Amino acid sequence: MSTDPRDVPMVALNDGSAIPQIGFGTWQVAPEEAEAATSEAFSVGYRHVDTAAVYANEAEVGLAIAGSGLARDDLYVTTKLWNPDHGYDEAMAAFDRSMGKLGIERLDLYLIHWQCVQFGKYVDTWRALIDLRESGRVTSIGVSNFKEPALREIIDATGVVPVLNQVELHPWLPQTELRAVHAELGIATESWSPLASGQLIGDPILATIAEKHGKSTAQVMIRWHLQLGLIVLPKSVTPSRIAENIDVFDFELDESDMAAIATLESGRRTGPDPDEYLELGW
Ligand SMILES: NC(=O)c1ccc[n+]([C@@H]2O[C@H](COP(=O)([O-])OP(=O)(O)OC[C@H]3O[C@@H](n4cnc5c(N)ncnc54)[C@H](OP(=O)(O)O)[C@@H]3O)[C@@H](O)[C@H]2O)c1
């Protein structure tokens, strides 16, 4: 089973580029399984992969890119700057290391992984990303796990608006207020842990909706993200699930489904609150 990559909508970004609305997530994909899992994702229709320096699998994702037989321009690749690499010079060096591991000449999207407010360096880091974009080595730049004050600060300091903010987002945590800030600023929202790291798979409300459409609870959640206009990054190392998670273009959630999913909001996070996140190794 595979999905035609042309079925996956492209989301327009504020710098004139566009990103496939579904990407393959690779957090907790061990280096020894990352090449196979990413290759599997490409073979069933994904054209967008999300990695990070801290995932320790950039080299293996790079092998999957090299072995895919796909034109570089047909793939969308994101990686992220890890926390100790905040600061202008550190960010430049971190980007070189990531590119060396990925083995590509141009990156589609580089993100600051966490705001790390306690370091007080995110404006300097953002200036490095702006210069990297100007050098042409990365097409788009954005952030992850930024809250409104840090978002406004980097924009006010540089005049450059991140293309997107990648944040924890799933039916327990729909991030309604932050999404409104993003809409005001022209920032796209990208959902990490879109299935609540698997914890919502057995939810009975989602199961009822899934049964109604003849789909799985994972597929219902992914449709929910798509219908909210979010960019979504499901992760799996299981081939059947990798295919299932992109096979979401033959049904649509109706208003009553969306309203039922809205009742799941509880504010519950599966990861840390960015303002409280002080560790280097979550
Ligand atoms: N920026 C950040 O700070 C940040 C933080 C976390 C995640 N992310 C990104 O977001 C991506 C996704 O987040 P995530 O990995 O936490 O979780 P997720 O996609 O919400 O859930 C993944 C979990 O659900 C299971 N699963 C996936 N598809 C399934 C299906 N169809 N049926 C049943 N179970 C299914 C997976 O199991 P198997 O793998 O065993 O199949 C895995 O245990 C990451 O990989 C990463 O790229 C970013």
The ligand as an SDF file (V2000), in Angstrom:
LIG
                    3D

 48 52  0  0  0  0  0  0  0  0999 V2000
   10.7280   19.5130   18.1540 N   0  0  0  0  0  0  0  0  0  0  0  0
   10.6260   18.7060   19.1750 C   0  0  0  0  0  0  0  0  0  0  0  0
   11.0260   19.0370   20.3020 O   0  0  0  0  0  0  0  0  0  0  0  0
   10.0450   17.3530   18.9860 C   0  0  0  0  0  0  0  0  0  0  0  0
    9.7130   16.5670   20.0970 C   0  0  0  0  0  0  0  0  0  0  0  0
    9.1260   15.3280   19.8740 C   0  0  0  0  0  0  0  0  0  0  0  0
    8.8850   14.8930   18.5800 C   0  0  0  0  0  0  0  0  0  0  0  0
    9.2450   15.6780   17.5100 N   0  0  0  0  0  0  0  0  0  0  0  0
    9.0030   15.2340   16.1040 C   0  0  0  0  0  0  0  0  0  0  0  0
    7.6800   14.7290   15.9820 O   0  0  0  0  0  0  0  0  0  0  0  0
    7.7300   13.3890   15.5290 C   0  0  0  0  0  0  0  0  0  0  0  0
    6.5710   12.5760   16.0480 C   0  0  0  0  0  0  0  0  0  0  0  0
    6.5240   12.5830   17.4500 O   0  0  0  0  0  0  0  0  0  0  0  0
    6.6440   11.2450   18.3290 P   0  0  0  0  0  0  0  0  0  0  0  0
    7.6880   10.4130   17.7350 O   0  0  0  0  0  0  0  0  0  0  0  0
    6.7390   11.6430   19.7430 O   0  0  0  0  0  0  0  0  0  0  0  0
    5.2330   10.5920   18.2940 O   0  0  0  0  0  0  0  0  0  0  0  0
    3.9230   10.2710   17.4780 P   0  0  0  0  0  0  0  0  0  0  0  0
    4.1020   10.3060   16.0180 O   0  0  0  0  0  0  0  0  0  0  0  0
    2.8970   11.1260   18.1250 O   0  0  0  0  0  0  0  0  0  0  0  0
    3.7330    8.7630   17.9550 O   0  0  0  0  0  0  0  0  0  0  0  0
    4.6900    7.7800   17.7170 C   0  0  0  0  0  0  0  0  0  0  0  0
    4.3030    6.5350   18.5130 C   0  0  0  0  0  0  0  0  0  0  0  0
    3.0480    6.0510   18.0610 O   0  0  0  0  0  0  0  0  0  0  0  0
    3.2030    4.7470   17.4960 C   0  0  0  0  0  0  0  0  0  0  0  0
    2.4230    4.7500   16.2340 N   0  0  0  0  0  0  0  0  0  0  0  0
    2.6970    5.4590   15.1090 C   0  0  0  0  0  0  0  0  0  0  0  0
    1.7690    5.2280   14.1800 N   0  0  0  0  0  0  0  0  0  0  0  0
    0.8900    4.3360   14.7060 C   0  0  0  0  0  0  0  0  0  0  0  0
   -0.2690    3.7100   14.2000 C   0  0  0  0  0  0  0  0  0  0  0  0
   -0.6990    3.9560   12.9620 N   0  0  0  0  0  0  0  0  0  0  0  0
   -0.9280    2.8360   15.0250 N   0  0  0  0  0  0  0  0  0  0  0  0
   -0.4890    2.5960   16.2760 C   0  0  0  0  0  0  0  0  0  0  0  0
    0.6250    3.1640   16.8110 N   0  0  0  0  0  0  0  0  0  0  0  0
    1.3000    4.0490   16.0210 C   0  0  0  0  0  0  0  0  0  0  0  0
    4.6880    4.5730   17.2340 C   0  0  0  0  0  0  0  0  0  0  0  0
    5.0500    3.2000   17.3660 O   0  0  0  0  0  0  0  0  0  0  0  0
    6.1060    2.4320   16.4220 P   0  0  0  0  0  0  0  0  0  0  0  0
    7.1900    3.3990   16.0290 O   0  0  0  0  0  0  0  0  0  0  0  0
    6.6010    1.3420   17.3310 O   0  0  0  0  0  0  0  0  0  0  0  0
    5.3370    1.9060   15.2550 O   0  0  0  0  0  0  0  0  0  0  0  0
    5.2870    5.3980   18.3690 C   0  0  0  0  0  0  0  0  0  0  0  0
    5.2670    4.6720   19.5860 O   0  0  0  0  0  0  0  0  0  0  0  0
    9.0980   12.9180   16.0250 C   0  0  0  0  0  0  0  0  0  0  0  0
    9.5170   11.7180   15.4430 O   0  0  0  0  0  0  0  0  0  0  0  0
    9.9400   14.1110   15.7070 C   0  0  0  0  0  0  0  0  0  0  0  0
   10.2640   14.1400   14.3200 O   0  0  0  0  0  0  0  0  0  0  0  0
    9.8150   16.8920   17.6990 C   0  0  0  0  0  0  0  0  0  0  0  0
  1  2  1  0
  2  3  2  0
  2  4  1  0
  4  5  1  0
  4 48  2  0
  5  6  2  0
  6  7  1  0
  7  8  2  0
  8  9  1  0
  8 48  1  0
  9 10  1  0
  9 46  1  0
 10 11  1  0
 11 12  1  0
 11 44  1  0
 12 13  1  0
 13 14  1  0
 14 15  2  0
 14 16  1  0
 14 17  1  0
 17 18  1  0
 18 19  2  0
 18 20  1  0
 18 21  1  0
 21 22  1  0
 22 23  1  0
 23 24  1  0
 23 42  1  0
 24 25  1  0
 25 26  1  0
 25 36  1  0
 26 27  1  0
 26 35  1  0
 27 28  2  0
 28 29  1  0
 29 30  1  0
 29 35  2  0
 30 31  1  0
 30 32  2  0
 32 33  1  0
 33 34  2  0
 34 35  1  0
 36 37  1  0
 36 42  1  0
 37 38  1  0
 38 39  2  0
 38 40  1  0
 38 41  1  0
 42 43  1  0
 44 45  1  0
 44 46  1  0
 46 47  1  0
M  CHG  2   8   1  16  -1
M  END
$$$$
